[in-house]
C-alpha cells in the first residue's frame, strides 16, 4: 500500500524542538525516503497513512476461531496460508496425513508476510505476524533524519507440548541523516492480555524488555515462551483460549522526546490449550495433559489429480463446490459448507449423529442410483459434508434451521473412499480438531 497523496494536518510540535515521531505500518508498506519526508507535505502524508492503521482494538486474523475471534477487529483480508497436503501416491487402502509443520524460519516468515499480509500460517503450530516501525527525527518540526526496523514474531509449538515459543526477529534496520538512532531505546512487552476462562500462565525465554537500536541490530533475535498448565480450562475438553499481544514502544535519547503515539501493539495471535481425551497426550499428569495449538481454522487437503489415492472423493467434493446444482439430491441454491472461514465444517464424535448422517446419505444414493449402486461392492456412497461433521446429511434432523438436502452424495470406488476416510482421521488427530463444539472448525481444499 502506498502513501496517501493528499496531505493532512501535521502533528503539533509542542515541547522541546528535538522530537521523534514513530509510525507503525504493516510490513510491505513503502517507506518514504528522507528527501520525500523533507519535501512539502511528506511528513503529513506519512502521518495520514499511519492513522489508517491506528485502532483501539487488536487486529485478529480472519481465520481465528473460538472466543478470541470476537476479542478485537477481524482482519478483512484472508491470511497467507500454506495448505499442507498428503502424498499423492500410496498403496490402496493406505492413508497417512502429513505431520503439520512445527517450525518456521525468519526467511519463511518474511516470504509469507507478502502483499500487505498481516498474518502467515504455515500450520496450526507455526504462525507469524509483523510490523514495520519508522522513526522520523524532527528538528523544530522539520524532518532531520530517520531510522527504521521491522519486527516479526514467529510462534511455534512442539508436538504434544503445552508450551508456545515466540521468536522475535528484528531485521531490515537502518537510518538516514545525522541522528543518534543507535541510542534509541526499544521496549517490547509481550503477554496474554485476555483468556477464556481466566487462567494462570508461566512466561520464560530471553526477551530482554528494553534494548537500544544498536543492540537490537547486533543481537537480532529473542524468545518469549508461554506455558499453561492443564486442569484450569473449561469443560471436559479443558479448553483455554487466549489473546497474545506485544506492546512496542520507543524512547529517543535526551534531549530528543517521543511524539505520540509512543507505543503500539503488534497484531494479535490466538493460542489455545486443551486436553481432549480423544487426542494425543490425554493421560498422565493432569497438569501436563493435552497440548497447545493456535486457534485458527485449518484446511483438509485432497488431491483430484489423475491417479491420486482419494481421486474419486476429491472430484466429488470439487463438483459439489463448483456446480452444486448438478449434484444429488437436488436442492435449489445448494451451497455446501467448508469452502470459506465464514461457513466452515465442525467435527462430531456423536456416534448416533454419525450413524444418522450415513443413513441419510445412503438413502439418497439408493434413491438416485438404485439399490445396486455399489456394483457388487466395488463402490461406496460418498457423502459431503462428511458424516463425521455436524453439517452431515442428517443435519436437518438435529437443527430445524438447517437447510434440508444441503449435501451431496455420489458412488465412488471403495478404495478411494477408504483412503479418504483414513486421511480425514489423520487430519483430525494431527491438527487436534476438537469435536462437538463451535469453538473449532475446519475447511476442505481440493488440489489438482
C-alpha positions in Angstrom: 0.0 0.0 0.0 1.5 3.4 -1.0 1.5 6.6 1.0 -1.6 8.8 0.6 -1.2 11.5 -2.0 -3.3 14.1 -0.1 -1.7 16.0 2.8 -3.2 16.0 6.3 -2.6 18.5 9.1 0.8 18.0 10.7 1.1 17.0 14.3 1.6 20.0 16.6 5.2 20.2 17.6 4.7 21.2 21.2 7.5 20.8 23.8 11.2 20.6 23.0 12.4 21.3 19.5 14.0 17.9 19.1 11.4 15.1 18.8 10.9 11.7 17.2 7.7 10.5 15.6 7.2 6.8 15.2 4.8 5.3 12.6 3.9 1.6 12.8 2.8 0.2 9.5 2.1 -3.3 8.0 5.1 -4.9 6.5 5.4 -4.2 2.8 4.1 -0.6 3.1 6.6 1.6 1.2 8.9 3.6 3.4 9.4 7.2 2.2 13.0 8.4 1.8 14.3 11.3 3.9 14.1 13.5 0.9 10.4 12.6 0.4 9.8 13.4 4.1 11.5 16.8 3.8 9.5 17.7 0.7 6.3 19.7 1.2 3.6 17.5 2.7 5.9 14.5 3.0 5.6 14.1 6.8 1.8 14.8 6.7 1.3 12.0 4.2 3.2 9.6 6.3 1.1 10.5 9.3 -2.1 10.1 7.3 -1.0 6.6 6.2 -0.2 5.6 9.8 -3.6 6.8 11.0 -5.2 4.3 8.7 -3.8 1.5 10.9 -4.4 3.0 14.3 -7.1 1.2 16.3 -8.1 0.8 19.9 -8.9 -2.8 19.2 -6.3 -5.5 18.3 -6.4 -6.9 14.8 -7.2 -10.6 14.7 -6.7 -13.0 11.8 -9.7 -13.7 9.6 -9.2 -17.5 10.4 -9.5 -17.1 14.2 -12.0 -19.5 15.8 -13.2 -19.5 19.4 -13.7 -16.7 21.8 -10.6 -14.8 20.6 -12.4 -14.2 17.3 -14.7 -11.6 19.0 -11.9 -10.0 21.1 -10.7 -7.5 18.5 -11.3 -6.3 15.0 -11.3 -9.2 12.5 -8.9 -8.6 9.5 -10.9 -8.1 6.4 -8.4 -9.9 4.2 -7.5 -13.6 4.5 -4.2 -14.6 5.9 -1.5 -16.1 3.8 -1.9 -19.8 4.4 0.1 -22.9 3.4 -2.2 -25.9 2.8 -0.1 -29.0 3.6 -1.1 -32.0 1.6 -0.7 -35.8 1.9 1.4 -37.8 -0.5 -0.4 -38.2 -3.9 0.5 -41.9 -4.3 0.0 -44.6 -1.7 -0.9 -48.2 -1.7 -4.6 -48.9 -1.9 -6.2 -48.6 1.5 -3.4 -46.5 3.0 -3.9 -43.0 4.1 -1.3 -41.2 6.1 -1.9 -37.5 6.6 1.3 -35.4 7.0 2.5 -34.1 10.3 1.8 -30.4 10.4 4.8 -28.0 10.3 6.0 -27.0 13.8 9.0 -24.8 12.8 9.3 -21.6 10.8 12.4 -19.7 9.9 12.7 -15.9 9.7 13.1 -16.2 5.9 9.9 -18.3 5.7 8.0 -15.7 7.8 9.5 -12.9 5.6 8.3 -14.6 2.4 4.9 -15.5 4.0 4.1 -11.9 5.0 3.8 -10.6 1.5 1.5 -8.2 -0.3 0.3 -6.5 3.0 -0.4 -9.8 4.7 -0.8 -9.3 8.4 -0.6 -13.0 9.3 1.1 -16.0 7.8 0.0 -19.5 8.8 2.3 -22.4 7.9 0.2 -24.7 10.1 -1.8 -24.6 13.3 1.5 -24.9 15.1 3.7 -22.4 13.2 2.4 -18.9 12.5 3.8 -15.4 12.3 3.0 -11.7 12.1 4.9 -8.5 11.9 5.1 -4.7 11.6 7.4 -2.1 10.2 8.5 0.7 12.6 9.7 4.0 11.1 11.1 6.9 13.2 11.2 10.4 11.8 13.6 12.6 13.7 12.3 16.2 13.8 14.2 19.5 14.4 11.9 22.4 15.0 9.1 20.3 13.5 11.0 19.5 10.3 12.4 16.1 9.4 16.2 15.9 10.0 16.7 12.2 9.8 15.0 8.8 10.1 15.5 5.3 11.4 13.6 2.1 10.8 13.3 -1.5 11.8 11.0 -4.4 11.1 9.8 -6.7 13.8 8.4 -10.2 13.0 7.0 -12.6 15.6 7.1 -16.3 14.9 5.0 -18.6 17.1 5.7 -22.4 17.1 4.6 -25.3 19.2 6.4 -28.7 19.6 4.4 -31.9 19.3 2.2 -32.7 22.3 3.5 -29.6 24.1 1.7 -27.1 26.3 4.5 -24.5 25.8 4.4 -22.0 23.0 7.6 -20.3 21.8 7.5 -16.9 20.2 10.7 -15.8 18.4 11.1 -12.1 18.0 13.2 -11.1 14.9 14.5 -7.5 14.4 15.6 -7.0 10.8 16.0 -4.6 7.9 17.3 -2.0 10.4 18.8 1.3 9.1 19.0 5.1 9.4 19.4 8.2 7.3 20.7 11.7 8.4 22.8 12.8 11.3 20.7 11.5 14.2 21.6 9.4 17.3 19.5 6.4 16.2 21.8 3.8 17.8 20.9 5.2 21.2 17.1 4.8 20.5 15.6 2.5 23.2 13.1 -0.1 22.1 10.9 -1.8 24.6 8.8 -4.9 23.8 6.3 -6.2 26.4 4.6 -9.5 25.3 1.8 -11.1 27.3 -1.6 -12.8 27.4 -4.0 -9.9 27.5 -7.2 -11.9 27.8 -8.1 -15.6 28.3 -11.3 -17.6 28.4 -11.6 -18.7 31.2 -9.2 -16.6 33.2 -6.1 -18.7 33.7 -2.6 -18.5 35.0 0.4 -18.6 32.6 4.1 -19.1 33.1 6.4 -16.9 31.0 10.0 -17.5 30.1 12.6 -17.1 27.3 15.3 -14.5 26.6 13.1 -11.5 25.9 15.1 -8.5 27.3 12.4 -5.9 27.7 14.4 -2.9 26.6 17.4 -2.7 24.2 19.0 0.1 22.2 18.7 0.2 18.4 22.4 -0.7 18.2 22.0 -3.7 20.5 19.0 -5.0 18.5 20.9 -4.6 15.3 23.7 -6.7 16.8 21.7 -9.4 18.7 18.7 -9.6 16.2 16.5 -12.3 17.8 14.9 -13.1 21.2 12.5 -15.7 22.5 9.4 -15.5 24.7 7.6 -18.6 26.0 4.1 -19.1 27.4 3.0 -22.2 29.2 -0.4 -23.0 30.6 -0.9 -26.0 33.0 -3.8 -28.4 32.4 -6.7 -28.6 34.7 -7.7 -24.9 34.7 -9.7 -24.8 31.4 -13.4 -25.1 30.6 -15.5 -28.3 30.4 -14.5 -31.8 29.7 -12.1 -30.6 27.0 -10.2 -28.4 29.5 -10.0 -25.6 26.9 -8.2 -22.3 27.4 -8.5 -19.7 24.6 -6.4 -16.6 24.8 -5.2 -13.4 23.1 -1.5 -12.8 22.9 -0.2 -9.3 22.2 3.0 -7.4 22.3 3.3 -3.7 23.0 6.3 -2.0 21.3 7.4 1.4 22.5 10.4 3.6 21.6 12.3 6.2 23.6 14.9 8.5 22.0 17.9 9.8 23.9 17.9 13.2 25.6 17.3 15.9 24.5 15.0 14.2 22.0 11.5 13.4 23.1 8.9 11.0 21.7 5.9 12.3 19.9 2.6 10.4 20.4 1.8 7.7 19.8 4.7 6.5 21.9 3.7 2.8 21.8 1.8 0.4 19.5 0.6 -3.2 19.6 1.6 -5.9 17.3 -1.2 -7.8 15.5 -2.8 -10.3 17.9 -2.1 -14.0 17.9 -4.6 -16.5 19.3 -3.3 -19.5 21.2 -5.4 -22.4 22.6 -4.8 -25.1 25.1 -6.9 -28.3 25.6 -6.8 -31.9 26.9 -9.3 -33.7 24.8 -9.5 -37.4 25.7 -9.6 -38.5 22.1 -6.4 -36.6 21.1 -2.8 -37.4 21.8 -1.2 -36.9 25.3 -4.5 -37.3 27.1 -3.3 -39.4 30.0 -0.8 -39.0 32.8 -0.2 -35.9 35.0 -3.3 -33.7 34.7 -1.2 -30.6 34.6 0.7 -31.9 31.5 -2.1 -33.5 29.6 -3.1 -32.2 26.2 -1.3 -29.6 24.1 -1.4 -26.1 22.7 -2.3 -25.0 19.2 -3.1 -21.7 17.5 -6.8 -21.3 17.4 -7.1 -20.8 13.6 -9.2 -22.7 11.1 -7.1 -25.0 9.0 -7.8 -27.0 5.8 -8.0 -30.7 5.0 -6.5 -31.2 1.5 -7.4 -33.8 -1.0 -5.9 -34.2 -4.5 -8.2 -34.7 -7.6 -5.2 -35.4 -9.8 -5.4 -38.4 -12.0 -4.2 -41.4 -10.1 -4.4 -39.7 -6.6 -5.2 -42.1 -3.8 -8.5 -40.4 -3.0 -9.2 -39.1 -6.5 -12.9 -40.1 -6.7 -13.7 -38.4 -3.4 -11.8 -35.3 -4.3 -13.6 -35.0 -7.6 -16.9 -35.5 -6.0 -16.2 -32.7 -3.4 -14.9 -30.4 -6.2 -18.2 -30.9 -8.1 -20.2 -30.1 -5.0 -18.1 -26.9 -4.6 -18.2 -25.7 -8.2 -21.6 -26.9 -9.6 -23.7 -27.9 -6.6 -26.9 -27.8 -8.7 -25.6 -30.8 -10.6 -25.2 -33.0 -7.5 -27.7 -35.2 -5.8 -30.0 -34.8 -4.0 -31.2 -31.7 -5.9 -31.9 -28.6 -3.8 -32.4 -25.1 -5.2 -29.4 -22.8 -4.5 -27.5 -25.6 -2.8 -24.2 -24.3 -1.3 -22.3 -26.8 0.8 -20.2 -25.5 3.7 -16.4 -25.9 4.2 -15.2 -23.6 1.5 -14.6 -20.4 3.5 -14.0 -19.3 7.0 -17.4 -17.8 7.4 -19.1 -21.2 6.7 -16.7 -24.0 7.9 -17.2 -27.6 9.0 -17.4 -28.8 12.6 -16.3 -32.3 13.7 -18.6 -34.6 15.7 -17.9 -37.7 17.6 -21.6 -38.3 18.5 -21.9 -41.8 17.1 -25.7 -41.6 16.9 -25.4 -38.5 14.7 -22.6 -40.0 12.6 -24.8 -43.0 12.0 -27.8 -40.9 11.1 -25.6 -38.9 8.7 -24.6 -42.1 7.0 -28.1 -43.5 6.8 -29.4 -40.2 5.2 -26.6 -40.2 2.7 -27.1 -43.9 1.7 -30.8 -43.4 1.3 -30.1 -40.7 -1.4 -27.6 -43.0 -3.1 -30.2 -45.7 -3.4 -32.8 -43.2 -4.5 -30.8 -41.8 -7.4 -28.6 -44.8 -8.4 -30.8 -47.7 -7.3 -30.3 -50.3 -4.6 -27.4 -51.8 -6.5 -25.4 -48.6 -6.7 -22.4 -50.4 -5.1 -21.9 -52.5 -8.2 -21.1 -55.7 -6.4 -19.2 -53.9 -3.6 -16.8 -52.0 -5.8 -18.3 -48.7 -4.9 -19.4 -46.9 -1.7 -21.8 -44.0 -1.1 -19.5 -41.0 -0.6 -21.2 -38.0 1.1 -20.1 -34.4 1.6 -20.1 -32.8 4.1 -18.5 -35.8 5.8 -20.7 -38.0 8.1 -18.3 -37.1 11.0 -19.4 -33.4 10.9 -22.3 -31.6 12.3 -23.1 -30.5 8.8 -23.6 -34.1 7.5 -26.6 -35.4 5.6 -28.8 -35.6 8.7 -28.1 -32.1 9.9 -31.7 -31.1 9.3 -32.9 -33.8 11.8 -30.9 -32.1 14.5 -31.2 -28.5 13.6 -34.6 -27.3 12.3 -33.0 -24.1 10.9 -30.6 -26.1 8.7 -31.5 -26.4 5.0 -32.7 -29.9 4.1 -30.7 -31.7 1.3 -27.8 -29.2 1.6 -25.3 -32.1 0.9 -24.1 -34.2 -2.0 -23.8 -37.9 -2.5 -22.1 -39.9 -5.2 -20.9 -43.6 -5.6 -17.1 -43.7 -5.7 -14.6 -46.5 -5.7 -14.4 -48.3 -2.4 -10.6 -47.9 -2.2 -10.8 -44.1 -2.8 -13.4 -43.8 -0.1 -11.4 -45.8 2.3 -8.2 -43.8 1.8 -10.2 -40.5 2.0 -11.6 -41.7 5.4 -8.1 -42.6 6.7 -6.8 -39.2 5.6 -9.6 -37.4 7.4 -9.0 -39.3 10.6 -5.3 -38.4 10.4 -6.1 -34.8 9.7 -8.4 -34.7 12.8 -5.7 -36.2 15.0 -2.6 -34.4 13.8 -4.3 -31.0 13.8 -6.0 -31.5 17.1 -9.5 -30.8 15.7 -12.0 -30.6 18.6 -15.4 -32.3 18.2 -18.9 -31.2 19.1 -18.1 -27.6 19.7 -18.4 -24.4 17.7 -15.1 -23.2 19.1 -13.2 -25.3 16.5 -13.8 -25.9 12.8 -12.0 -26.6 9.5 -12.2 -26.2 5.7 -11.6 -28.5 2.8 -9.4 -27.7 -0.2 -9.2 -29.7 -3.4 -6.0 -29.5 -5.4 -5.3 -30.7 -9.0 
